[in-house]
């Protein structure tokens, strides 16, 4: 069992930066691939970024490549999302997610692969 607790987010102006953090409880964190998803009201939840169990393999949605960075610290059970050069279209509720069944060489990118979810954090980019 893994519980995920998110922090960070809030309101930012276009071009600014925000950082999201996710702390996991439980002993399975090191076995989890981790990801950040986001969701607009009335729309499907979509993947933003993901990384494998040891953090050496990453995936980024095209819309955030070069602007967002996902990272993890397996000694602290944390996964972060650094968001730079924010745009209005980045406005959404962001969710941390964990896939406890992922193998080391895989970076899961679909919603259904993830077993555990954080509570969600609002990110609003507006001038």
C-alpha positions, 0 to 999 in steps of 0.5 A: 500500500502506498499513500501519496500526499501532494504539496505545492502549486497555486497561482503563477503568472505566465513565464513563472515557475512552480514546483510540485512535490509528492511524498509517499508513505509505505515501503513500496515506493522504491518499486513504483514508477511515478508520474504526474498527470493533470486534468481540466474540468470536464476533460480526461486526466492526461499524463504530464511526465513520468519516470521509472523506479530508479529515475533514470528513464523519463517520459514527457508529454510534448506540451511540456518538454523542455519546460518541466522536469520530473525527479525522484529521491528514493531515500526520501520517498519523494517525486517532484515536478519542476514547472518552468516557463508556465503557460495559461494552458498549464492551468489544471489540477495536477495529480501524483501517481504511482504504479507498483507493478512497473518493471525497472525498464518501463515508464508507464504512460497510461492512466490505467497503469497507475494504482495510487493517486495523490489528492490533487493540487490546483495550478493556475497560470494567469496574469 
